[in-house]
Amino acid sequence: MVLELAVLLLFPAAMAYAATSDLVSMTISNRLSLALAVSFFLVAFLIGMPLMDIGRHVLASLVVLVAAFFCFARGWIGGGDAKLAAATALWLGFVHLMDYLLIASFAGGVLTLALLYARKFPLPAPLARQAWIARLHHVDTGIPYGIALAMAGLFVYPETVFMRALA
């Protein structure tokens, strides 16, 4: 029962929270990324993941962290996005990393193009009164890339070792 709840709730709930938080506030909490990392080790223990496999997942996370912080240093993504991508890679490991990165890139590109296009038009008055929508619509605001990262994570997660452990 504990295993099923952990596998079915922890990662998906964290992804949903990350996407919502980034959409509404343009921030992804460090606590969320830390909670994802800690919960990975808990769930890996619960499913009996071999230590060598845990090490590979950690290495995948470190590779993504280095690459993501390079992107952050260049101003291409936010720091919260970089940490979320690394925490997600910890859960997915190298086996699903390319699928995750490709889906996140595609979804992020679509999201970026859609927001840039929408920003060309004025907001209707009822929407403009909502602070988070007005902020999202402003041309100087970045792109809430955490939405794409979370969506890609949720798309790939059903194929992971964690979901197979429930079968």
Summary of the structure (lengths in Angstrom):
residues: 167
radius of gyration: 16.9
end to end distance: 13.3
largest distance: 56.1
contacts: 522
relative contact order: 0.18
helix: 81%
strand: 0%
